[in-house]
Amino acid sequence: MPLSAPSPRDPIHRRHITCEGFRRADGLVEIDGHITDIRPFPFHGYWDGEIVDGSPVHEMWLRLVVNQDRLIVAVETAMDHTPFPSCMEVTDHYKRLIGLTIGPGLGKHVFSAVGGPKGCTHVTGLIQTMATTLLQALASEATRIVPNTEHLTGDALMQKRMQKVSDVFADSAAPGYPLLNTCYSHTSSSPVVKRLAPEFHKADTKD
């Protein structure tokens, strides 16, 4: 268990979110998002007052189909459990995401399309996590081990892999090393940057 032993406590809620990336046979990428909210005790349903015991109060799915330019070309939404019947009326609203590009500024465009009363809080909340899942999926593909048909040296192979990963995270605001200063391990003074992109490494000047 990564955290310390907890104080005496009782479970009161469980939210489970999963996001998965898939490469389709036609070359497109699918990102599937799934969210469930479960109360670990019986409770009265919001709409009809009936007792709910063990069933999710929320269970929603979202699938984004993305092309090589990270343009959303198809969307599918499903709701297996909702607190109100009217929740399901917004499933088709998520087709408004078609034509958006997963990249900088996505959040603003998503809110314009399906934010607030235009969509479901829980489904809309999945989108940003699904966007980062897409980047991780593409980065995973970039680092896949393949036959070394070019007979490159170990250092050359590492540089080739790093270039592929850099292409995934490419950002015009940070050319050359798009992950620079995006987190602690990619800080310009870190040993990670010193090893993977020494030309961007800077000595730590802190006392």
Phi, psi and omega in degrees: 000123186288335180263165178291163178300130183284162170291162176307131185201162177239140178292138178234347178194148173223121173250129182236122179237129174231143175225134181226146179246142182222140172263120181279162180297334180272005177096344178285161178247135175249135173243120179256128176243142183218130179230136174228144171238125183231132174268129184275029178202159177296144177210162179275128179299147184296322190275307186248357178078000179292153181285128176251128183223096176099338179280148179296144171279330173229136167209110185228151179232146174218132176238128175249131176252125190235139179268187185294341178265010181065024176275132177285119185251345178202150181219141174224136180231141176219146178230112180272326178221129178222153179287336181225144179302326184292342180305323185290348182288348183262001185303319181287343179298333185287350172292347176293346177286341180300130181101347177279150178256133177281109184175196180306137179086001183301315185305318180296318181288325178296315181298322179297325184276315188223014181283162176056226183290357180277349184207199179255129181306319187284319178292315179299323179296337179289333195297317182295320177295323178293325179296316178289332175295322177301314180298318179294323179296316179293323177293323177299316179298322183295333182259006179300137179286124179231161179303137180275070185290340179271356180055045180283154176287169180302316180295320180293322178296318179298317179296323179294318178295318180297324178294320178296317179294319178300323178296325179296315184265014185310134181216122182299338179280346180220065183295147176092316178213080189296341180272359184302126178062022175274343176201177185301314184290339178257017174298146186302335181265006186280157176294337178295310179295321180300324181275316187275329182214069186302334181292343179257001183282139176229137179296143179288122183261005180290148178291000000 
